[in-house]
Amino acid sequence: MSNECTLDACDGGGGCVVAVAGEGTLCGERDPACSDDRCDGFGQCRLSEPDYGTSCVGGGICFVGTCADVFYVDTLADEPDASPFDGLCESTPSAMCSLRAAVEQSNSMGGTPQVASVPPGVYALGADGSLASTDDLLILGSGAGATVIDGVTTPVVDGLLSIGSGATLGLADLTVTNSVAAGVYAVDETAFVGVERSVIRDNMDRGVHGVARIHRTEVLDNQTTGDGGGLYSPVPSFIALITESTFARNAAGGQGGAFSGTALISGSSFLENEASSGGAIHTPGFLVVVNSTLDGNVATISGGGVEFDSNPPIGPSSIFAHVTISDNLAPSGTAIAGVAPLQPIFLNTIVTGSFPACSLAPPVVGGSNMVDAVSAAGCGLDVDPTNLLVADPGLGSLSDLGGPTAIRPLLPTSPGIDAGTDNVPIVGLDWDQRGEGYPRAVDGDLDGTPQVDIGTHEVPEPGLGLGLAIGGLFVCAGFAWPRFRA
């Protein structure tokens, strides 16, 4: 565990803690004494018993020094609470505890964080519209495939789930789908959403709108006529965190089919998204992307993979480390395009696919990358002699090889095996994109010297197999953590 993390505020068996509300630090591995039903797999403790909520309530949210009240939803009916200020979740007319009643009771609790524990079922919201949360709340489902919040018949303007100013909404182990607007909508930059182990899909005006932390979540088949079909983070100086997640088949009429905003991205895959510019990602600020795959995304104008749109410049140089950018399409810049604040830095990254790969000012810098020879000069990657300029990078097809996200593996004949550099100024790169159990720096070419591979996949030493464990980057996060500024 990082020495910046302490155990005095929020361990609760979770092993990854925050000392001060709002402070966030990168942490090491979680406490091994923490059992699966008490940890959410991201270094945070998870609510599993009624009395287990003194410090942490899961969903990536840690309420320091407070107790969380729990409302147990026990009906699929979409009914309002009979008396929202009495502290009892009792909807009318059934006198049960509906999901809407639980949210309404949470809003009346005066700043105390709440938990709505939701059993399996399809919770079809009706004529009363969106679930509007104005206080800190975790909605804890029973699994992404089991607990479904469905807006197919719900008249909403902003989002199926909306978050008021200054409030935090945590979503864990559930699906949000079929909203005629956004799936989840934060009203301004003071509202925050954390989503874990969930699915956000088939929403008509973005999957998530607002400052967000997305972990082990699938964001699928969402669309918008504007920017950011899967996730739209509208304030460039606020940083989204995307880890171990998949964004696939999202579409934007504007920029950023999967995501638009400033972000730290780790262990994630962006697949077959589409937009006018930035088929996968559009950023008006900067990006740090590590151990991630951008494959098969399409832009109708420019930037099949990524579109930089930093005018005026915001933030430092973007960094791409151990990233695979493959087979994206656009008339201009199939991999990356646009105007960056400073030269993006590529390290141990693969750029391959249709020509021309880059249409970017200023051009990319960095070493130990593997790039199609025809695109190297246009990307600025023909200068550093450590870059491999190849006719064929030796990539396999998109595959599930054991981690939480699909990757494009290096084939046994790939020139990228053992061709990377260990000199990467980013923490959390001990594993490849699949996470813990898939270590970097093995002797994949059997020359006697362990060395990292280029791209997202580390080829195991022949005869050692693929490994079994799943894990990744752990983050220590208070509920205000994502609000630190760039």
C-alpha positions as CSV (number, residue, x, y, z in Angstrom):
1,M,0.0,0.0,0.0
2,S,1.2,3.5,-0.8
3,N,2.7,5.3,2.2
4,E,0.3,8.1,1.3
5,C,-2.6,5.9,2.3
6,T,-3.4,5.5,6.0
7,L,-5.6,3.1,7.9
8,D,-7.2,5.6,10.3
9,A,-10.2,6.7,8.3
10,C,-11.7,4.1,6.1
11,D,-10.1,0.6,6.2
12,G,-13.2,-1.3,7.4
13,G,-11.5,-4.4,6.1
14,G,-11.2,-2.8,2.7
15,G,-7.5,-2.2,2.9
16,C,-7.5,0.9,0.7
17,V,-8.4,4.0,2.5
18,V,-8.6,7.8,2.4
19,A,-7.3,9.9,5.2
20,V,-9.1,13.1,4.4
21,A,-12.4,13.5,2.6
22,G,-11.6,14.6,-0.9
23,E,-8.1,13.3,-1.0
24,G,-7.2,10.7,-3.5
25,T,-4.0,8.7,-4.0
26,L,-2.9,5.8,-6.0
27,C,-2.6,2.7,-3.8
28,G,-1.1,-0.7,-3.9
29,E,-2.8,-4.0,-3.3
30,R,-5.8,-4.5,-1.0
31,D,-5.7,-6.1,2.4
32,P,-5.6,-9.9,1.8
33,A,-7.7,-10.3,5.0
34,C,-10.6,-8.7,3.1
35,S,-13.0,-11.4,1.8
36,D,-14.7,-11.1,-1.5
37,D,-18.0,-10.1,0.0
38,R,-16.5,-7.2,1.9
39,C,-14.4,-5.7,-0.9
40,D,-15.5,-4.4,-4.2
41,G,-12.3,-5.5,-6.0
42,F,-11.0,-1.9,-6.3
43,G,-9.5,-1.5,-2.9
44,Q,-12.7,-0.2,-1.4
45,C,-14.8,-1.9,1.3
46,R,-18.3,-2.9,0.2
47,L,-21.5,-3.0,2.1
48,S,-22.7,-6.6,2.6
49,E,-24.4,-6.5,6.0
50,P,-26.8,-4.0,7.5
51,D,-24.3,-2.9,10.1
52,Y,-21.4,-2.7,7.7
53,G,-21.4,0.9,6.6
54,T,-19.7,2.9,9.2
55,S,-17.0,4.2,6.9
56,C,-17.4,2.8,3.3
57,V,-20.4,2.0,1.3
58,G,-18.8,0.6,-1.9
59,G,-19.5,1.9,-5.4
60,G,-16.2,3.7,-5.2
61,I,-17.5,6.0,-2.5
62,C,-16.0,6.3,1.0
63,F,-18.0,8.4,3.4
64,V,-15.4,9.3,6.0
65,G,-16.5,9.2,9.6
66,T,-20.2,8.7,8.9
67,C,-22.7,6.0,9.1
68,A,-24.8,5.0,6.1
69,D,-28.5,4.2,6.5
70,V,-29.7,1.4,4.4
71,F,-33.1,1.2,2.6
72,Y,-34.0,-2.3,1.4
73,V,-36.0,-2.2,-1.8
74,D,-38.6,-4.9,-1.8
75,T,-40.9,-4.1,-4.7
76,L,-40.5,-3.7,-8.5
77,A,-43.3,-1.2,-8.6
78,D,-42.4,2.4,-9.4
79,E,-44.2,4.2,-6.5
80,P,-43.4,7.4,-4.7
81,D,-42.8,7.5,-1.0
82,A,-45.9,8.1,1.2
83,S,-44.1,10.5,3.5
84,P,-40.6,11.5,2.2
85,F,-39.5,13.1,5.5
86,D,-40.3,10.4,8.0
87,G,-37.2,8.3,7.6
88,L,-39.2,5.2,6.5
89,C,-39.0,3.8,3.0
90,E,-42.7,3.1,2.5
91,S,-44.2,3.8,-1.0
92,T,-47.8,4.4,-1.8
93,P,-50.1,2.7,-2.4
94,S,-48.4,-0.7,-1.7
95,A,-46.8,0.3,1.6
96,M,-43.6,-1.5,0.3
97,C,-40.1,0.1,-0.2
98,S,-39.8,1.0,-3.9
99,L,-36.6,2.2,-5.5
100,R,-38.1,5.7,-6.0
101,A,-39.2,5.8,-2.4
102,A,-35.7,4.9,-1.3
103,V,-34.2,7.8,-3.4
104,E,-36.8,10.2,-2.0
105,Q,-36.1,9.3,1.6
106,S,-32.4,9.7,0.9
107,N,-32.9,13.2,-0.4
108,S,-34.6,14.1,2.9
109,M,-31.8,12.9,5.3
110,G,-29.9,16.1,5.5
111,G,-26.4,15.2,4.3
112,T,-26.1,11.7,5.7
113,P,-25.0,9.2,3.0
114,Q,-27.6,6.5,2.3
115,V,-27.6,3.1,0.6
116,A,-30.5,1.7,-1.4
117,S,-30.0,-2.1,-1.5
118,V,-31.8,-3.4,-4.6
119,P,-32.5,-7.1,-5.2
120,P,-32.7,-8.8,-8.6
121,G,-35.4,-7.6,-11.0
122,V,-36.3,-5.1,-13.7
123,Y,-37.2,-1.8,-12.2
124,A,-39.2,-0.1,-15.0
125,L,-39.6,3.5,-14.2
126,G,-42.9,5.1,-15.2
127,A,-44.7,8.3,-15.6
128,D,-43.1,9.9,-12.5
129,G,-39.9,10.4,-14.5
130,S,-36.3,10.3,-13.5
131,L,-34.9,9.2,-10.2
132,A,-33.5,12.5,-8.9
133,S,-30.8,12.2,-6.2
134,T,-30.0,15.4,-4.4
135,D,-27.9,13.9,-1.6
136,D,-25.1,11.3,-1.3
137,L,-26.5,7.9,-2.2
138,L,-25.2,4.5,-3.3
139,I,-27.6,2.3,-5.3
140,L,-26.3,-1.2,-4.8
141,G,-27.7,-3.9,-7.0
142,S,-27.4,-7.6,-7.0
143,G,-25.3,-7.9,-10.2
144,A,-25.2,-6.2,-13.6
145,G,-27.2,-8.9,-15.1
146,A,-29.7,-9.2,-12.3
147,T,-30.7,-5.7,-11.2
148,V,-31.9,-3.5,-14.2
149,I,-33.2,0.1,-14.0
150,D,-35.2,0.5,-17.2
151,G,-36.5,3.7,-18.6
152,V,-38.2,2.4,-21.7
153,T,-41.6,4.0,-20.7
154,T,-40.1,7.0,-18.7
155,P,-40.5,10.6,-19.8
156,V,-37.2,12.2,-18.7
157,V,-35.5,15.4,-19.9
158,D,-31.9,15.1,-18.6
159,G,-31.3,11.5,-17.4
160,L,-33.0,8.4,-16.1
161,L,-30.9,8.9,-12.9
162,S,-30.0,12.5,-12.1
163,I,-27.6,14.0,-9.6
164,G,-28.1,17.4,-8.0
165,S,-25.5,20.0,-7.2
166,G,-23.0,18.9,-4.6
167,A,-24.3,15.3,-4.5
168,T,-22.6,12.0,-5.2
169,L,-24.3,9.0,-6.7
170,G,-22.7,5.6,-6.5
171,L,-23.9,2.8,-8.8
172,A,-22.7,-0.7,-8.3
173,D,-23.8,-4.1,-9.6
174,L,-26.7,-3.0,-11.8
175,T,-27.7,-2.0,-15.4
176,V,-29.1,1.3,-16.4
177,T,-30.8,1.2,-19.8
178,N,-33.4,2.5,-22.3
179,S,-33.4,6.2,-21.2
180,V,-34.8,8.6,-23.8
181,A,-32.2,11.0,-22.4
182,A,-28.9,10.2,-20.6
183,G,-28.6,7.1,-18.5
184,V,-27.0,9.0,-15.7
185,Y,-27.0,12.8,-15.6
186,A,-25.0,15.2,-13.3
187,V,-26.5,18.7,-13.3
188,D,-23.2,20.5,-13.0
189,E,-19.5,20.0,-12.1
190,T,-20.2,19.8,-8.4
191,A,-22.2,16.6,-8.9
192,F,-20.3,13.3,-9.2
193,V,-21.1,9.7,-10.2
194,G,-19.1,6.6,-9.5
195,V,-20.0,3.4,-11.4
196,E,-18.6,0.0,-10.7
197,R,-19.3,-3.6,-12.0
198,S,-22.3,-2.3,-13.9
199,V,-23.6,-1.9,-17.5
200,I,-24.8,1.4,-19.0
201,R,-26.4,0.7,-22.3
202,D,-28.9,1.7,-25.0
203,N,-29.5,5.2,-23.8
204,M,-30.5,7.9,-26.3
205,D,-28.6,10.9,-25.1
206,R,-25.3,9.6,-23.6
207,G,-24.6,6.8,-21.2
208,V,-23.2,9.1,-18.5
209,H,-23.1,12.9,-18.5
210,G,-20.9,14.5,-15.8
211,V,-17.8,14.1,-13.7
212,A,-17.4,10.4,-13.3
213,R,-15.3,7.4,-12.1
214,I,-16.0,4.3,-14.2
215,H,-14.6,1.0,-13.0
216,R,-15.1,-2.6,-14.3
217,T,-18.2,-1.3,-16.2
218,E,-19.5,-1.9,-19.8
219,V,-20.7,1.3,-21.5
220,L,-22.5,0.0,-24.6
221,D,-24.6,1.1,-27.5
222,N,-25.4,4.6,-26.2
223,Q,-25.8,7.6,-28.6
224,T,-26.0,11.3,-28.7
225,T,-26.3,14.1,-31.3
226,G,-23.7,16.0,-29.4
227,D,-20.3,15.0,-28.0
228,G,-19.4,11.9,-25.9
229,G,-21.9,9.1,-26.7
230,G,-20.8,6.8,-23.8
231,L,-19.4,9.4,-21.3
232,Y,-19.4,13.2,-21.6
233,S,-17.4,15.1,-19.1
234,P,-18.2,18.7,-20.0
235,V,-15.6,20.6,-17.9
236,P,-12.1,20.0,-19.3
237,S,-10.4,20.9,-16.0
238,F,-12.2,18.1,-14.2
239,I,-10.7,14.7,-14.7
240,A,-12.7,11.5,-15.4
241,L,-11.2,8.2,-14.3
242,I,-11.9,5.1,-16.4
243,T,-10.4,1.8,-15.3
244,E,-10.8,-1.8,-16.4
245,S,-13.9,-0.9,-18.5
246,T,-15.2,-1.5,-22.0
247,F,-16.8,1.2,-24.2
248,A,-18.2,-0.4,-27.3
249,R,-20.5,0.7,-30.2
250,N,-21.3,4.1,-28.7
251,A,-22.0,6.9,-31.2
252,A,-21.9,10.7,-31.2
253,G,-23.1,13.1,-33.9
254,G,-20.4,15.4,-32.6
255,Q,-17.0,14.4,-31.2
256,G,-16.0,11.4,-29.1
257,G,-18.1,8.4,-29.8
258,A,-17.1,6.7,-26.6
259,F,-15.8,9.6,-24.5
260,S,-15.4,13.4,-24.6
261,G,-13.4,15.1,-21.9
262,T,-10.1,15.0,-19.9
263,A,-9.3,11.6,-18.4
264,L,-7.0,9.1,-16.8
265,I,-7.6,5.8,-18.5
266,S,-6.2,2.4,-17.5
267,G,-6.9,-1.2,-18.4
268,S,-9.8,-0.3,-20.7
269,S,-10.9,-1.1,-24.3
270,F,-12.6,1.3,-26.7
271,L,-14.2,-0.8,-29.5
272,E,-16.2,0.1,-32.6
273,N,-17.4,3.5,-31.4
274,E,-18.3,6.2,-34.0
275,A,-18.3,10.0,-34.2
276,S,-17.7,12.8,-36.6
277,S,-14.3,13.4,-35.0
278,G,-12.6,11.2,-32.4
279,G,-14.3,7.9,-33.1
280,A,-13.3,6.6,-29.7
281,I,-12.1,9.6,-27.7
282,H,-12.3,13.4,-28.0
283,T,-10.4,15.6,-25.6
284,P,-10.3,19.4,-25.2
285,G,-7.7,18.9,-22.5
286,F,-5.2,16.0,-22.0
287,L,-5.2,12.3,-21.6
288,V,-3.2,9.7,-19.7
289,V,-3.9,6.4,-21.3
290,V,-2.1,3.2,-20.1
291,N,-2.6,-0.5,-20.8
292,S,-5.6,0.2,-23.0
293,T,-6.9,-0.8,-26.5
294,L,-8.5,1.4,-29.1
295,D,-9.7,-0.8,-31.9
296,G,-12.1,-0.6,-34.8
297,N,-13.4,2.9,-34.1
298,V,-14.6,5.2,-36.9
299,A,-14.6,8.9,-37.4
300,T,-16.3,10.4,-40.5
301,I,-14.1,13.5,-40.5
302,S,-10.9,13.0,-38.5
303,G,-9.3,11.1,-35.6
304,G,-10.5,7.5,-35.9
305,G,-9.0,6.7,-32.5
306,V,-8.5,10.1,-30.7
307,E,-9.2,13.7,-31.6
308,F,-7.3,16.4,-29.7
309,D,-9.1,19.7,-29.6
310,S,-7.1,21.8,-27.2
311,N,-7.6,25.4,-28.2
312,P,-6.7,27.2,-26.0
313,P,-4.3,24.6,-24.6
314,I,-5.3,23.0,-21.3
315,G,-3.0,20.8,-19.3
316,P,0.3,19.0,-19.8
317,S,1.3,16.6,-22.6
318,S,-0.9,13.6,-23.0
319,I,0.8,10.3,-22.4
320,F,0.0,6.9,-24.1
321,A,1.9,4.0,-22.5
322,H,1.4,0.4,-23.5
323,V,-1.5,1.3,-25.7
324,T,-2.7,-0.6,-28.8
325,I,-4.3,1.7,-31.4
326,S,-5.4,-0.5,-34.2
327,D,-7.6,-0.6,-37.3
328,N,-9.4,2.6,-36.7
329,L,-10.8,4.5,-39.6
330,A,-11.1,8.2,-40.6
331,P,-10.5,10.3,-43.8
332,S,-7.8,12.2,-41.8
333,G,-5.8,10.7,-39.0
334,T,-7.0,7.1,-38.6
335,A,-5.3,6.8,-35.2
336,I,-5.0,10.4,-33.9
337,A,-5.8,13.9,-35.2
338,G,-6.3,17.4,-34.1
339,V,-4.5,20.0,-32.1
340,A,-2.8,19.0,-28.8
341,P,-1.7,21.4,-26.0
342,L,1.8,19.9,-26.2
343,Q,3.4,17.1,-28.1
344,P,1.7,13.8,-27.0
345,I,4.2,11.3,-25.6
346,F,3.9,7.7,-26.9
347,L,5.8,4.9,-25.1
348,N,5.6,1.2,-25.8
349,T,2.6,1.9,-27.9
350,I,1.4,0.2,-31.2
351,V,0.0,2.3,-34.0
352,T,-1.3,0.3,-36.9
353,G,-4.1,0.2,-39.5
354,S,-5.2,2.4,-42.4
355,F,-3.0,5.2,-43.7
356,P,-2.6,8.1,-42.8
357,A,-2.5,7.2,-39.1
358,C,-1.8,10.7,-37.8
359,S,-2.9,14.2,-38.6
360,L,-1.8,16.0,-35.5
361,A,-0.1,19.3,-34.5
362,P,2.3,19.1,-32.9
363,P,3.4,15.6,-33.9
364,V,3.9,12.7,-31.4
365,V,7.2,12.1,-29.6
366,G,8.5,9.1,-27.7
367,G,10.4,5.9,-28.1
368,S,10.1,2.1,-28.1
369,N,6.8,2.2,-30.1
370,M,5.8,-0.1,-33.0
371,V,4.2,1.7,-35.9
372,D,3.3,1.0,-39.5
373,A,6.3,2.1,-41.6
374,V,4.0,4.1,-44.0
375,S,2.6,6.1,-41.1
376,A,5.8,6.7,-39.1
377,A,6.8,10.0,-40.6
378,G,3.3,11.5,-40.5
379,C,3.1,10.6,-36.8
380,G,6.5,12.0,-36.0
381,L,7.6,8.5,-34.9
382,D,10.3,8.1,-37.5
383,V,12.9,10.1,-35.6
384,D,13.6,8.1,-32.5
385,P,15.7,5.1,-33.4
386,T,14.1,2.9,-30.7
387,N,10.8,3.0,-32.6
388,L,10.1,-0.1,-34.7
389,L,8.8,0.8,-38.2
390,V,7.2,-2.4,-39.4
391,A,5.1,-3.8,-42.3
392,D,3.2,-6.1,-40.0
393,P,3.0,-5.6,-36.2
394,G,1.9,-9.2,-35.7
395,L,-1.3,-8.6,-33.9
396,G,-3.9,-11.3,-33.3
397,S,-7.7,-10.7,-33.4
398,L,-9.6,-9.1,-30.5
399,S,-9.8,-11.8,-27.8
400,D,-10.8,-12.4,-24.2
401,L,-7.6,-13.8,-22.7
402,G,-8.5,-13.7,-19.0
403,G,-8.8,-10.1,-17.9
404,P,-11.9,-7.9,-17.5
405,T,-11.5,-6.4,-21.1
406,A,-10.7,-7.8,-24.5
407,I,-7.3,-7.2,-26.0
408,R,-5.4,-7.7,-29.3
409,P,-2.5,-10.1,-28.4
410,L,0.9,-10.2,-29.9
411,L,1.4,-13.2,-32.1
412,P,4.5,-15.4,-31.4
413,T,6.2,-13.9,-34.4
414,S,5.5,-10.2,-33.5
415,P,8.6,-7.9,-33.6
416,G,7.1,-6.2,-30.5
417,I,8.0,-9.0,-28.2
418,D,10.6,-8.0,-25.7
419,A,11.1,-4.7,-27.6
420,G,9.7,-2.2,-25.1
421,T,11.4,0.0,-22.5
422,D,11.1,-0.1,-18.7
423,N,11.7,3.7,-18.6
424,V,8.1,4.7,-18.4
425,P,7.3,7.5,-15.8
426,I,3.9,6.0,-14.8
427,V,3.0,3.8,-11.8
428,G,0.8,0.8,-12.1
429,L,2.5,-0.9,-15.1
430,D,3.6,-4.1,-13.3
431,W,0.9,-6.0,-15.3
432,D,-0.4,-5.9,-18.8
433,Q,-4.0,-4.8,-19.7
434,R,-5.5,-7.9,-18.2
435,G,-4.3,-7.0,-14.7
436,E,-2.8,-8.8,-11.8
437,G,-1.5,-12.3,-12.7
438,Y,-0.2,-11.1,-16.2
439,P,3.2,-9.6,-15.3
440,R,5.3,-7.3,-17.5
441,A,8.9,-7.9,-18.3
442,V,9.0,-11.7,-18.9
443,D,11.4,-13.4,-21.3
444,G,9.0,-13.8,-24.2
445,D,11.7,-14.4,-26.8
446,L,13.8,-16.7,-24.6
447,D,17.0,-14.7,-25.1
448,G,17.7,-14.9,-21.4
449,T,16.8,-11.3,-20.6
450,P,13.3,-10.4,-19.4
451,Q,12.0,-7.3,-21.2
452,V,8.6,-5.6,-21.6
453,D,6.7,-6.0,-24.8
454,I,5.2,-3.2,-26.8
455,G,1.4,-2.8,-26.6
456,T,-1.2,-4.0,-24.2
457,H,-0.3,-7.7,-24.2
458,E,2.7,-9.2,-22.5
459,V,3.5,-12.5,-24.2
460,P,4.3,-15.1,-21.5
461,E,7.5,-17.0,-21.5
462,P,6.9,-20.1,-23.8
463,G,5.6,-23.0,-21.7
464,L,4.4,-20.9,-18.8
465,G,0.7,-20.5,-19.9
466,L,-1.4,-17.4,-19.6
467,G,-2.0,-17.0,-15.9
468,L,-5.3,-16.9,-14.0
469,A,-5.6,-13.9,-11.8
470,I,-7.5,-10.7,-12.5
471,G,-6.7,-7.4,-11.0
472,G,-5.2,-4.0,-11.9
473,L,-4.8,-0.5,-10.8
474,F,-6.2,0.3,-7.3
475,V,-7.4,3.7,-6.4
476,C,-7.9,5.2,-3.0
477,A,-10.9,7.6,-3.4
478,G,-12.9,9.7,-1.1
479,F,-16.3,10.8,-2.6
480,A,-14.9,14.2,-3.5
481,W,-11.7,12.9,-5.0
482,P,-12.5,13.3,-8.7
483,R,-13.0,17.0,-8.2
484,F,-9.3,17.8,-8.1
485,R,-8.5,20.1,-11.0
486,A,-6.1,19.6,-13.8
